[in-house]
Amino acid sequence: MTGDGYGRQWQLLREQAYRVYGYICYGCSQPIDPTLPKTHRLSRTVDHTYGVNHNGRVPRIEDVRPYHRACNTRKENNRRRRTPTPTQWHSQPW
């Protein structure tokens, strides 16, 4: 099993995503170099196009796209910033 919790199914989906969508980053539209080490900020990764709950199942190919690791991280950071914290909920002047 891989660290993402899906194991071999997720590995197959990632490879299918590269075959279907190519090595173009969905976040910045720039080419992805598949030879970079996986820890490099511009290495390849595959992620959901938007936050979805698959109830423990591997997502569909339509729900994932290739990203640079840095673009994926930026996307995740932006998503977290938009989610209000419980403190922010109570600080609204209603």
C-alpha positions, -999 to +999 in steps of 0.1 A: +000+000+000+012+035-007+011+064+018-021+078+002-043+050+015-055+037-019-025+015-028-022-001-062-055+014-075-043+049-069-010+042-086-028+029-117-051+059-117-021+083-115-005+066-145-038+067-164-041+104-156-007+111-173-017+090-203-051+108-207-041+144-197-004+143-205+024+160-185+009+195-184+002+210-150-035+217-144-026+245-120-002+266-142-005+250-177+033+245-179+050+212-188+058+187-161+092+169-163+085+133-153+122+126-147+125+149-117+128+133-083+095+131-064+107+155-038+114+183-063+090+212-062+083+208-099+079+170-099+047+153-110+018+146-088-019+139-094-047+154-073-084+161-073-096+190-094-117+200-065-123+188-030-144+156-031-154+128-008-151+093-024-161+074+007-128+055+008-129+046-029-104+056-056-117+087-075-127+085-111-103+097-139-126+127-145-120+139-109-081+141-110-055+160-130-017+162-131+000+190-111+034+202-103+040+194-066+043+232-059+011+240-077-007+213-058+006+226-025-004+262-034-039+249-043-042+232-010-030+262+009-055+285-008-083+261+000-074+261+037-073+299+038-108+301+024-122+278+050-133+298+080-123+287+115-148+284+143-133+316+158-141+335+125-176+322+125-183+339+158-166+371+149-190+381+122-211+412+129-245+397+126 
